Amino acid sequence: MNPNLDRLQTYPFEKLRDLYATDTPPADLPEIKLHIGEPQHPTPQFIKDALTANLGGLANYPATSGSDALRQSIADWIARRYGIPAPHVNEGATQVLPVTGSREALFAIAQAVIAPGHSKPVVISPNPFYQIYEGAALLAGARPFFLNTTPENGFRMDWAGVPTEIWRDCQLVYVCSPGNPTGKVMPLEEWRTLFELSDRHDFVIAADECYSEIYFDETQPPLGGLQAARQLGRDDYKNLVMFSSLSKRSNVPGLRSGFVAGDAAILKKFWLYRTYQGCAMSPPIQAASAAAWRDEAHVADNRRLYVEKFRQVTPLIARHLHTAQPDAGFYLWASVAATGLSDTEFARELRRQYNVTVLPGSYLARDVGGINPGRDFIRIALVAGVEECLEAARRIDAFCSSL
Ligand SMILES: Cc1ncc(COP(=O)(O)O)c(C=O)c1O
């Protein structure tokens, strides 16, 4: 067997299952699940209709590059959303590829990018982070190098803190903006620094933007990687691949649909990798996805629900835990330091006494430089309905008041 499989870490939700294993939550309080980033708003009917209206496509093998209609709908969405020219979608030199959810693509990009002959390739990742980045690096034979994002550094990746020898061996950098779990959006100046470093050290930037459509001010959508590149005159998106997804935007985590866009030379190789991996998107899903990317009304409706939830929930949580509305995304990243409980004790007791599940921050981070930057935090995913999230906030308030 591949020995790198033994280097994979236990997934956060499995750790949570173990943490809860011996407890019985109160039977009279219905469970409220805020530990997993699975949107629970209803899937729009027109997406379901597009799926079922295209079941005839099951009779065909799909192409890895997706249908022309899907690639065009994605390119048009990028142009509208980011105010930039539509990326090229021509076969063979495309700047857009559909993927079956951003997760598989975030994993696959490392397998395609990392050069196996290289003695000790490095993949840089934020810490805390989405665990796929680490697994992707390890299974590609690379070693992850983590950059702590903490309240002290404004939840930014401190590029200046990366040693020269790490840059020398670096082949891939993951960034997550808006961030999971911090909700931090990377500003233009940080993109400028990252692009300059990528030019100097020749690494690929994998920009995970699956939370880009959950934001709170309709006039200020989060800056995207392609948009930043354009604003900085990088019209060819050199060394940049961005990852986007319908899962959170359109409440379809079960559809498994997203896209990658950016540097055509990288995408050409990535396309080749993907033809062997065999992850082409099913034709009915392509049709439903194209319909979803063409519509913005349901996304704006979705955002209104998140605005309402953060408006009602944040002040209740902030009475006890240090937290604030994020730049974007649907997570509250809340410090439990003032409660005297560790993140795991807090999560466990909250479920045992109030039947609300949240994720201990340390499950999302690694010990680096003598600290685990998630240790004092819990991640609260405001994915349930408005009333349910508010009820959860009241229970958290009661729990904290009792401490
Ligand atoms: C940061 C981040 N990236 C990517 C994903 C994967 O999303 P999907 O595969 O549904 O597009 C998730 C899912 O929760 C996530 O939190």
The ligand as a Gaussian input file, in Angstrom:
#p B3LYP/6-31G(d) Opt

LIG

0 1
 C      -12.962000      25.648000       2.430000
 C      -13.730000      24.643000       1.661000
 N      -13.335000      24.359000       0.425000
 C      -13.988000      23.449000      -0.326000
 C      -15.091000      22.775000       0.165000
 C      -15.733000      21.735000      -0.699000
 O      -16.962000      22.090000      -1.193000
 P      -17.609000      21.335000      -2.422000
 O      -16.801000      20.116000      -2.709000
 O      -18.991000      21.004000      -2.003000
 O      -17.563000      22.295000      -3.571000
 C      -15.548000      23.050000       1.458000
 C      -16.714000      22.338000       1.991000
 O      -17.161000      22.502000       3.093000
 C      -14.850000      24.013000       2.223000
 O      -15.215000      24.328000       3.469000

